[in-house]
Amino acid sequence: MKRVMVKFDQAEQIINFVRIICRYDYDADVRCGSRIVDAKSVVGVLSLAKSKTVELILHTEECDRLLEEIAPFAA
């Protein structure tokens, strides 16, 4: 499992982020405090992450390519 902090300033960034995450087969979640949502859910991520720094939890160890793709969202 890998954990990365990400931040979004605009809803469009969240939509692009979810599109990237959806291309990968493994599970991913976004956590803010005690709330956790599926990182492949636009509505879930929008409700949790707009204008906040949140934790992305990737349920895999082999995610280097994904981490490169989401680098613009790293907090």
HUHUTA-V23611 format. One record per pair of residues at least 12 apart in sequence whose ideal C-beta (glycine too) atoms are under 8 Angstrom apart, sorted by the first residue. I is the first residue (numbers start at 1). J is the second residue. D is the distance in whole Angstrom. If there is no record, write none. Layout:
i=<I;I>
j=<J;J>
d=<D;D>
//
This chain:
i=<1;1;1;1;1;2;2;2;2;2;2;3;3;3;3;4;4;4;4;4;4;5;5;5;5;5;5;6;6;6;6;6;6;6;6;6;6;7;7;7;7;7;7;7;8;8;8;8;8;9;11;11;13;14;14;14;14;14;15;17;17;17;17;18;18;18;18;18;20;20;20;21;21;21;21;22;24;24;26;26;26;26;27;27;28;28;28;28;28;29;29;29;30;30;30;30;30;30;30;30;31;31;31;32;32;32;32;32;35;36;39;39;53;56>
j=<57;58;59;60;61;57;58;60;61;63;67;55;56;57;58;55;56;58;67;70;74;53;54;55;56;74;75;30;49;53;54;55;56;70;73;74;75;49;52;53;54;73;74;75;49;50;51;52;73;51;46;50;73;42;45;46;49;50;42;39;45;70;73;39;40;41;42;45;66;69;70;39;40;66;70;40;63;66;58;59;60;63;59;60;40;56;57;58;59;56;57;59;44;45;48;49;54;55;56;57;54;55;57;48;49;52;54;55;48;57;56;57;75;70>
d=<6;7;6;7;7;8;4;7;7;6;8;6;7;5;7;7;5;7;7;7;7;6;7;6;7;7;4;8;8;7;6;8;5;7;4;6;6;8;7;5;7;7;8;4;5;6;7;8;6;6;6;7;7;7;5;5;6;7;6;8;7;6;6;7;6;7;5;6;7;5;6;5;5;7;8;5;7;5;7;5;4;7;4;8;7;6;7;5;7;8;5;8;7;5;6;6;5;7;6;7;6;5;6;5;7;6;5;7;6;8;6;8;4;7>
//
